[in-house]
Amino acid sequence: MERKYKAVFTDDMKKDYTILIPNMAPIHFRLMRAMFRKHGYNVELLNNTGRQVVDAGLKYVHNDTCYPALLTIGQLLDALQSGKYDLNKTAVMITQTGGGCRASNYIHLLRKALIRMNLPHIPVISLNLSGLEKDSSFKLTLKMLYETIGLLAYADMMMILSNQVRPYEITPGQSDETVDKWVDIISHELETGVSVGGLKNITKKLSLICKDFSNIKTEKRDKIKVGIVGEVYAKFSSLANNNLEEFLQSQNCEVMLPGLMGFMIFKVDNRLEDIKLYGGSKIKFFFVKRIINYLTKIEAVFTETIKQAQKFTTPSTYAHVKSLVKNIIGYGSKMGEGWFLTGEMLELIDSGYENIVCCQPFGCLPNHIVGKGMIRKICERNPNANIVPIDYDPGATKVNQENRIKLMLSVAREKNISHA
């Protein structure tokens, strides 16, 4: 029956349709919006927040569905109900992983919600790398993927360095101004046809971004170093985690939020692990290996650029993170964030961010296993680790979440005093 109501995005829609996309990682998605616009898609990044987003999700999505699905779909539905858009000239876009995670089913839940809202004519575009939804005229081309790799590297650099500079800047707001400056520069280059991809371009631009952050004047201040891990949407989205970064900064913390590049390498590397564990095509293995090698080269440039600045904490490479989980959790544990979430916690501890908030959204069973479920084992090996899992769901109150984080921070302060 679903086929009967399935509205498809067609070529002729490209010129006059507005495509709405839910937000997750603000810097990354602002650059992605510019990339889509360069290729002729009128994409709008949604920033609507508040209880009405949750309520829209609860009204039209099954309440057994994971919290990230509820929020991403709720944000789209709330936008469609806002009156800001011509509903006969609007499409929506949502990611579709193709794996065992329920994120594979978001798109079907969204279509059912649109039918219930009497909006079955609104096309739903699947953003995926698995060859799904072949009947849509929207396609991720090789050129778009090539550009996306560069954009992820730039956004990761801006996010990681701004988080390390912001707590110590002498002139408040300079790190945020530097982020806006580079988002505007890269967006303009995309719009004017300047190449933002390729190892040479990426190397040059990463160096310039790093130099700008290095030039921001800072002063040494006593801060608690806190890392954030968790299910990828809950980890990055301020809508999902109730403005966690902002709250931690208000509590005199320096925040480390691991970037998206490592997660992307993890997702590609999973294809290699599948072949190693279960067998598969040698041709597929060869091409996936080439992609991994290219991503690893970008990652090497990224880490070396930060290291040469001699001013910042340099994130570990994916290979190092992978080595940290050996004999702790198997590489076959790859649903959702898989072993990589455990690895991020271990890497943060190694980097001096022993205080960690693990974002646990309702309905994400894999994340609870590789996140909350691994805390005891991690703390046995790292006695100084101070990890708090925080549950995020429609009924959880912000006050209770923040009180649990404050308790973790009080433990961190006591440790700092005893070590002084």
C-alpha positions in Angstrom: 0.0 0.0 0.0 2.9 2.4 0.8 3.9 2.4 -2.9 0.5 4.0 -3.8 1.3 7.1 -1.6 5.1 7.3 -2.3 5.9 10.7 -3.7 9.2 10.7 -5.6 11.5 13.7 -6.1 11.9 14.2 -9.9 14.2 16.2 -12.1 11.7 19.0 -12.7 11.3 19.6 -9.0 15.0 20.6 -8.6 14.5 24.1 -10.0 11.7 25.3 -7.7 11.3 23.0 -4.7 12.7 23.8 -1.3 14.3 20.8 0.4 14.1 20.8 4.2 16.8 18.9 6.2 16.9 18.3 10.0 20.0 19.8 11.8 22.6 17.7 13.7 26.1 19.1 13.7 25.7 22.9 12.9 29.1 23.6 11.4 29.2 20.4 9.3 25.6 20.8 8.1 26.0 24.5 7.1 28.8 23.5 4.8 26.8 20.6 3.4 23.9 23.0 2.7 26.3 25.1 0.6 27.5 22.0 -1.3 23.9 21.0 -2.1 23.1 24.5 -3.2 26.1 24.5 -5.5 24.7 21.5 -7.2 21.3 23.2 -7.8 19.3 22.0 -4.8 17.6 24.7 -2.8 18.3 23.2 0.6 17.2 24.8 3.9 18.7 23.7 7.2 16.1 23.6 10.0 16.8 25.2 13.3 13.3 25.0 14.9 13.6 23.7 18.5 11.4 23.5 21.6 8.8 21.1 23.0 6.7 21.5 19.9 9.3 19.5 17.9 9.1 16.6 20.4 5.3 16.8 20.5 5.1 16.6 16.7 7.3 13.5 16.8 5.2 11.9 19.6 2.0 12.6 17.7 2.9 11.1 14.4 5.7 8.6 15.1 5.3 5.3 17.1 6.3 5.9 20.7 8.5 2.8 20.7 10.8 4.4 18.1 14.2 5.7 19.1 14.5 9.3 20.3 16.7 10.5 17.4 14.0 9.3 14.9 11.4 11.1 17.0 13.3 14.3 16.9 14.5 14.4 13.3 11.0 13.5 12.0 9.4 15.8 14.5 11.6 18.7 13.4 10.5 18.2 9.8 6.8 17.9 10.6 6.9 20.9 12.9 8.5 22.9 10.0 5.8 21.8 7.6 3.1 22.9 10.0 4.8 26.3 10.6 3.2 28.0 7.6 6.6 29.1 6.3 6.6 26.9 3.2 4.5 26.2 0.1 3.6 22.6 0.8 3.1 22.0 -2.9 6.7 23.1 -3.6 8.5 21.5 -0.6 10.4 18.2 -0.2 12.1 16.8 2.9 15.4 14.9 3.2 16.5 12.4 5.8 19.5 10.0 6.1 19.1 6.3 5.6 22.0 4.1 6.8 21.0 0.8 5.3 22.4 -1.1 8.3 20.9 -2.8 11.3 20.2 0.5 13.1 16.6 1.8 13.1 17.9 4.8 11.1 17.2 2.6 8.1 13.5 2.9 8.8 13.3 6.6 9.6 12.3 7.3 6.0 9.3 4.9 6.2 8.2 6.3 9.5 8.4 9.8 8.0 6.3 8.8 5.0 3.6 7.3 7.2 3.6 10.5 9.3 3.1 12.6 6.2 0.1 10.4 5.2 -1.4 10.9 8.6 -1.0 14.7 8.1 -2.7 14.5 4.8 0.6 15.4 3.0 1.4 12.3 1.1 2.4 14.4 -2.0 5.5 15.7 -0.2 8.6 13.9 -1.6 10.9 12.3 0.9 14.5 12.1 -0.3 16.8 9.4 1.1 20.4 10.5 1.7 22.4 7.3 1.7 25.5 5.6 0.4 23.9 2.1 0.0 22.1 2.5 -3.3 18.7 2.7 -1.6 15.7 4.6 -3.1 16.8 4.2 -6.7 13.6 5.7 -8.1 14.5 9.2 -6.8 16.2 11.6 -9.2 18.3 12.9 -6.3 21.6 11.2 -6.4 24.9 11.6 -4.4 27.4 11.9 -7.3 31.1 11.1 -7.0 31.9 14.8 -7.2 29.6 15.5 -4.2 31.1 12.7 -2.2 34.6 14.0 -3.1 33.6 17.5 -1.8 32.0 16.0 1.3 35.2 14.5 2.5 36.9 17.9 2.4 33.9 19.6 4.1 34.0 17.1 6.9 37.7 17.8 7.5 37.2 21.5 7.5 34.2 21.3 9.8 36.0 18.9 12.2 38.9 21.3 12.4 36.7 24.3 13.1 34.7 22.4 15.8 37.6 20.8 17.6 39.8 24.0 17.6 37.0 26.4 18.5 36.1 24.2 21.5 39.8 24.3 22.7 40.1 28.1 22.2 36.6 29.4 23.3 37.1 28.7 27.1 40.4 30.7 27.1 40.0 33.5 24.6 40.8 37.0 25.9 38.2 38.6 23.6 34.9 36.6 24.0 33.4 35.6 20.7 36.6 35.4 18.6 36.5 31.6 18.1 32.8 31.8 17.0 33.7 34.7 14.6 36.5 32.6 13.1 34.1 29.7 12.6 31.6 32.0 10.8 34.4 33.5 8.7 35.6 30.1 7.4 32.0 28.7 6.8 31.4 31.8 4.7 34.7 31.5 2.8 34.2 27.8 2.0 30.5 28.3 1.1 31.4 31.2 -1.2 34.1 29.0 -2.9 31.5 26.2 -3.4 29.0 28.7 -5.0 31.7 30.2 -7.3 33.0 26.8 -8.5 36.3 26.8 -6.6 37.4 23.3 -5.7 37.2 22.4 -2.0 38.2 18.8 -2.4 41.5 17.0 -3.2 44.5 16.4 -0.9 46.3 19.5 -2.0 43.4 21.9 -1.5 42.5 20.3 1.8 46.1 20.5 3.1 46.3 24.2 2.3 42.9 25.1 3.7 43.3 23.1 7.0 46.6 24.9 7.6 45.0 28.3 7.1 42.1 27.5 9.4 44.4 26.2 12.1 46.6 29.3 11.8 43.6 31.6 12.3 42.7 29.7 15.6 46.3 29.8 16.7 46.4 33.6 16.3 43.5 34.1 18.8 44.9 35.4 22.0 44.2 33.2 25.0 45.1 33.1 28.7 45.5 30.1 30.9 42.5 29.4 33.1 41.6 26.5 35.3 39.0 24.4 33.4 37.5 20.9 33.8 38.2 18.9 30.6 35.1 17.0 29.5 34.6 14.8 26.5 31.2 14.0 24.9 30.4 10.7 23.3 27.3 8.8 22.5 24.8 7.9 19.7 25.9 10.2 16.8 22.8 12.3 16.7 22.4 12.7 20.5 26.1 13.5 20.7 26.1 16.4 18.1 22.5 17.7 18.2 21.8 20.4 20.8 18.1 19.6 20.2 18.7 16.0 21.3 21.1 16.7 24.2 19.4 19.8 25.6 22.3 22.1 24.7 24.9 20.0 26.4 27.9 21.8 25.1 26.5 25.2 26.1 25.7 23.8 29.6 29.2 22.4 30.1 30.8 25.6 29.0 28.6 27.5 31.6 30.0 25.1 34.2 33.6 26.2 33.6 34.5 23.3 31.3 36.6 22.8 28.2 34.6 20.5 25.9 36.1 17.9 23.5 33.7 16.6 20.9 35.3 14.0 18.6 34.8 14.8 15.0 32.7 13.1 12.2 35.7 12.0 10.1 36.6 9.1 12.4 33.0 8.0 12.4 33.0 8.1 8.6 36.1 6.0 8.4 34.6 3.6 10.9 31.5 3.2 8.6 33.7 2.5 5.6 36.0 0.2 7.5 33.0 -1.9 8.6 32.7 -3.1 5.0 36.3 -4.4 5.2 35.6 -6.1 8.5 32.5 -7.8 7.0 34.6 -9.3 4.2 37.3 -10.4 6.7 34.8 -12.0 9.1 32.2 -13.4 6.7 33.9 -13.4 3.2 32.9 -11.4 0.2 33.9 -9.9 -3.1 37.7 -9.2 -3.7 36.7 -6.4 -6.0 34.6 -4.8 -3.4 37.4 -5.2 -0.9 39.9 -3.5 -3.3 37.7 -0.4 -3.9 36.7 0.0 -0.2 40.4 -0.3 0.7 41.2 2.5 -1.7 38.6 4.7 -0.1 40.0 3.9 3.4 43.5 4.8 2.2 42.3 8.2 0.8 40.4 9.0 4.0 43.5 8.0 6.1 45.6 10.4 4.1 43.2 13.2 4.8 43.2 12.2 8.5 47.0 12.2 8.5 47.1 15.8 7.1 44.4 16.8 9.7 46.3 15.5 12.7 49.7 16.7 11.5 48.4 20.2 11.0 47.1 20.5 14.5 50.2 18.9 16.0 52.5 21.4 14.2 50.6 24.3 15.8 52.0 23.1 19.1 49.0 24.8 20.9 46.2 22.3 20.8 45.4 18.7 21.9 45.6 16.6 18.7 42.9 14.0 18.2 44.2 10.4 17.7 44.0 8.7 14.4 41.3 6.1 13.6 43.9 3.4 13.6 45.0 4.3 17.1 41.4 4.4 18.4 40.9 1.0 16.8 43.9 -0.4 18.6 42.7 0.9 22.0 39.6 -1.4 22.0 41.6 -4.6 21.3 40.8 -7.2 24.0 38.0 -5.0 25.3 35.3 -5.3 22.6 35.3 -7.1 19.2 35.4 -5.4 15.8 32.3 -7.3 14.8 30.3 -5.1 17.2 29.4 -2.5 14.7 25.6 -1.8 14.9 25.0 1.9 15.5 28.3 3.4 16.8 29.6 0.0 17.6 33.1 -0.5 19.1 34.0 3.0 17.9 32.0 4.6 20.7 34.0 2.6 23.3 37.2 3.6 21.4 36.3 7.3 21.6 35.9 7.0 25.4 39.3 5.3 25.7 40.9 7.9 23.3 39.4 10.8 25.3 40.9 9.4 28.6 44.3 9.0 26.9 44.1 12.6 25.7 43.4 14.0 29.2 39.6 14.2 29.0 38.9 11.7 31.8 35.5 13.2 32.5 33.1 12.0 30.0 29.3 12.5 29.3 27.9 9.5 27.3 24.6 10.5 25.6 22.2 7.6 25.7 19.0 8.2 23.7 15.9 6.1 24.3 15.5 3.2 21.9 19.1 2.9 20.8 20.0 -0.6 22.2 23.4 -0.9 20.4 24.5 2.4 21.9 23.6 1.3 25.4 25.7 -1.8 25.0 28.8 -0.1 23.6 28.3 3.0 25.7 26.8 2.5 29.2 27.5 -1.2 29.0 31.3 -0.7 28.6 31.8 1.9 31.4 32.6 -0.6 34.1 35.3 -2.3 32.0 36.8 1.0 30.9 37.0 2.3 34.5 38.6 -1.0 35.7 41.4 -0.3 33.2 41.4 3.4 33.8 40.8 4.2 37.5 40.8 7.9 36.9 38.0 7.8 34.4 34.9 9.7 35.5 32.1 8.7 33.1 28.4 9.5 33.4 25.7 8.1 31.1 22.8 10.5 30.5 19.5 9.3 29.2 17.7 11.4 26.7 14.0 10.7 25.9 10.7 12.7 25.6 10.0 12.3 29.3 13.4 13.1 30.7 13.7 16.5 32.4 16.6 18.8 31.7 17.0 19.5 35.4 17.6 15.9 36.2 20.1 15.5 33.4 22.0 18.6 34.4 22.0 17.5 38.1 23.6 14.2 37.1 26.3 16.0 35.1 26.9 18.4 38.0 27.5 15.4 40.2 30.1 14.1 37.8 31.7 17.6 37.6 31.9 17.8 41.4 33.8 14.4 41.4 36.2 16.0 38.8 36.8 19.0 41.0 37.6 16.9 44.0 40.1 14.9 42.0 41.7 18.2 40.7 42.0 19.4 44.3 43.5 16.1 45.5 46.0 16.1 42.7 47.1 19.8 43.3 
